[in-house]
Amino acid sequence: MGDGGWETEEGRRRTGDGGREYEAALAAVAAQKSAAGGQRQSTQELAEAEKSARDAYQSLAKAARDLQG
């Protein structure tokens, strides 16, 4: 924007509550994106742990079958 835009000190002073609300909205969006990233990471870790557990089970089941027969 030019001089006096919302990103300048004068612009923030002129927009008053609107500028503060905008800043609060930006912070809320950033927090939501961060939380979504954390959820994505947790989901990926869970999927990897589940695959590892299934692989270990299959390995143990094969060993048990080999011992029986």
LOLO-337982 format. One line per field, with one value per residue (C-alpha): z, y, x; residue in one letter. Coordinates in steps of 0.1 Angstrom, whole numbers, padded with zeros to 4 digits. Each point is the difference from the previous one (the first is absolute). Example, Ala and Ser with C-alpha at 12.3 -4.5 7.8 and 13.67 -1.06 7.14 Angstrom:
# residues 2
c3 <- (0078 / -0007)
c2 <- (-0045 / 0034)
c1 <- (0123 / 0014)
residuo <- (A / S)
This chain:
# residues 69
c3 <- (0000 / 0001 / 0029 / 0027 / -0009 / 0028 / 0002 / 0011 / 0035 / -0011 / -0019 / 0031 / 0021 / -0025 / -0003 / 0038 / 0010 / -0036 / -0002 / 0033 / -0011 / -0032 / 0019 / 0023 / -0030 / -0015 / 0032 / 0002 / -0036 / 0008 / 0031 / -0019 / -0027 / 0027 / 0017 / -0033 / -0008 / 0034 / -0006 / -0034 / 0016 / 0027 / -0025 / -0020 / 0031 / 0009 / -0035 / 0002 / 0035 / -0012 / -0030 / 0022 / 0024 / -0028 / -0015 / 0034 / 0005 / -0034 / 0008 / 0034 / -0015 / -0027 / 0027 / 0020 / -0031 / -0007 / 0035 / -0001 / -0033)
c2 <- (0000 / 0035 / 0023 / -0003 / -0036 / -0024 / -0014 / 0033 / 0014 / 0028 / -0023 / -0022 / 0030 / 0012 / -0034 / -0004 / -0031 / -0012 / -0002 / -0019 / -0023 / -0007 / -0008 / -0023 / -0018 / -0004 / -0015 / -0023 / -0013 / -0006 / -0019 / -0021 / -0008 / -0010 / -0023 / -0016 / -0007 / -0016 / -0022 / -0010 / -0010 / -0020 / -0018 / -0009 / -0013 / -0021 / -0015 / -0009 / -0015 / -0021 / -0013 / -0009 / -0018 / -0019 / -0010 / -0012 / -0020 / -0017 / -0009 / -0015 / -0019 / -0015 / -0011 / -0016 / -0019 / -0012 / -0013 / -0019 / -0016)
c1 <- (0000 / 0015 / 0008 / -0026 / -0008 / -0010 / 0035 / 0015 / -0002 / -0022 / -0023 / -0003 / -0009 / -0026 / -0017 / -0002 / -0019 / -0003 / 0038 / 0002 / -0027 / 0018 / 0032 / -0019 / -0016 / 0035 / 0013 / -0031 / 0006 / 0037 / -0009 / -0025 / 0025 / 0025 / -0025 / -0010 / 0037 / 0004 / -0031 / 0014 / 0033 / -0018 / -0021 / 0031 / 0018 / -0030 / -0002 / 0037 / -0004 / -0030 / 0019 / 0030 / -0023 / -0017 / 0034 / 0012 / -0032 / 0003 / 0036 / -0009 / -0030 / 0023 / 0025 / -0028 / -0013 / 0036 / 0004 / -0033 / 0005)
residuo <- (M / G / D / G / G / W / E / T / E / E / G / R / R / R / T / G / D / G / G / R / E / Y / E / A / A / L / A / A / V / A / A / Q / K / S / A / A / G / G / Q / R / Q / S / T / Q / E / L / A / E / A / E / K / S / A / R / D / A / Y / Q / S / L / A / K / A / A / R / D / L / Q / G)
